[in-house]
Amino acid sequence: MKYNEFDPSLIVTHYGENPEECFGAVVPPIYQNSLNVYPNVETYLNGGDDKHPYVYMRVSNPTIRLAEEKLAKLEHADDCLCFASGMAAISSATLACVKSGDHIVSVNSCYGPQHSFMENYLARFGVTVTFVAGDKPEDFFEATQENTVMYYLESPTSIYFQLQDLEAIAKFAKAHNIFTLIDNSWASPIYQNPIDFGIDAVLHSASKYLGGHSDIVAGILCGNQEFIDRVRGQERSLLGGILHPQQAFLLTRGLRTLPIRMKNHQENAMKVAQFLENHPKVRRVHYPGLESHPQHELAAKQMRGYSGLMSFELWTEDREEILAFLNRLEWFQFGCSWGGHESLALPMTINASKEQLEREGVSNSVIRISIGHEGAQTLIADLENSLEQIKK
Ligand SMILES: *Cc1c(COP(=O)(O)O)cnc(C)c1O
């Protein structure tokens, strides 16, 4: 079969698969074995051969490998590793980049647990971090020290949806021998491939869009061969955070529909964002797909599309009004995480201090919504009904 292996639709449906290897099964089976055996002891002592490349599940496994091969292609990377959670991938990749005495520059509004891992946990090992707003590339350059070894990016960020200029930051980093890591969970590889802009390695919480059905927790790391081989042999094996094959099977099944799911998230989210932007009870919408987004031009340059997660602020700052607005919603459920079939809503700043709100330039009414697949008309009607009942 001949096909363009950079076509996401063909990667998710066929790439890396050969039914002949498994009795013609159209869906590759779940290999759920902790160890592999060999025809003779010499093959084992030689570390296997072409027919026996697998040793032990904590190191690698065919079911996990299939998801990795597809995801490496989707991210335009040499190779990929699956982890037991997004945080397992993120902390392992971060540890692979630093040693005692090193310094990191990170975007300030990165995923909270990673913020804490860099700031608090790594401090125990003498690693320091400077957090920057990151919407101007100069933020990174100016915070760079002699001992800076890594830039940590997340673009867009997942509460206020601020972007970093991937090309400019990667170019400066390369010239100064600084490794660049990015969390690409929001855009998914369907809408953004940071490696094309010179970023060294890409992380995802596969618990979000890649899995897509709110039924797995998983993480992935994509990058060049040297880096991935090193993390496979060191951090993933030594810390032991590999994904389980059953979860890898669900991840591959989720990937089958990634291109069409992302298209649907985008179409519905754009309609919802435009509706919210024009509603008199809404003060501001944070969504990079809108032309009114302060970095829309950069978004259009480095992304091919927009996903289904956004936030907005109400005019009201009355706590009871904000909570009542949320509680009136019928189709949006309340829970953390995002990227599944179901729409979700959460107040993000209702308990924030005055200083925090001032620093971010937002009110206490920031509401984050994840647009699922219920349909834009249904979700807009739900939001409209609840917005109209806000008194102030
Ligand atoms: C959820 C999330 C993570 C962490 O992923 P887990 O799979 O929950 O460990 C990392 N980054 C972003 C942007 C996330 O939303």
The ligand as an SDF file (V2000), in Angstrom:
LIG
                    3D

 15 15  0  0  0  0  0  0  0  0999 V2000
   -4.1370   17.6490   32.0710 C   0  0  0  0  0  0  0  0  0  0  0  0
   -2.9500   18.3750   31.6040 C   0  0  0  0  0  0  0  0  0  0  0  0
   -1.6630   17.8890   31.8580 C   0  0  0  0  0  0  0  0  0  0  0  0
   -1.3940   16.6860   32.7280 C   0  0  0  0  0  0  0  0  0  0  0  0
   -1.8400   15.5090   32.1690 O   0  0  0  0  0  0  0  0  0  0  0  0
   -2.2890   14.2340   33.0320 P   0  0  0  0  0  0  0  0  0  0  0  0
   -2.5540   13.2120   31.9870 O   0  0  0  0  0  0  0  0  0  0  0  0
   -3.4950   14.6250   33.8250 O   0  0  0  0  0  0  0  0  0  0  0  0
   -1.1430   13.8790   33.9250 O   0  0  0  0  0  0  0  0  0  0  0  0
   -0.6020   18.5770   31.3030 C   0  0  0  0  0  0  0  0  0  0  0  0
   -0.7770   19.6860   30.5690 N   0  0  0  0  0  0  0  0  0  0  0  0
   -1.9970   20.1960   30.3320 C   0  0  0  0  0  0  0  0  0  0  0  0
   -2.1280   21.4280   29.5040 C   0  0  0  0  0  0  0  0  0  0  0  0
   -3.1180   19.5630   30.8470 C   0  0  0  0  0  0  0  0  0  0  0  0
   -4.3400   20.0850   30.6270 O   0  0  0  0  0  0  0  0  0  0  0  0
  1  2  1  0
  2  3  1  0
  2 14  2  0
  3  4  1  0
  3 10  2  0
  4  5  1  0
  5  6  1  0
  6  7  2  0
  6  8  1  0
  6  9  1  0
 10 11  1  0
 11 12  2  0
 12 13  1  0
 12 14  1  0
 14 15  1  0
M  END
$$$$
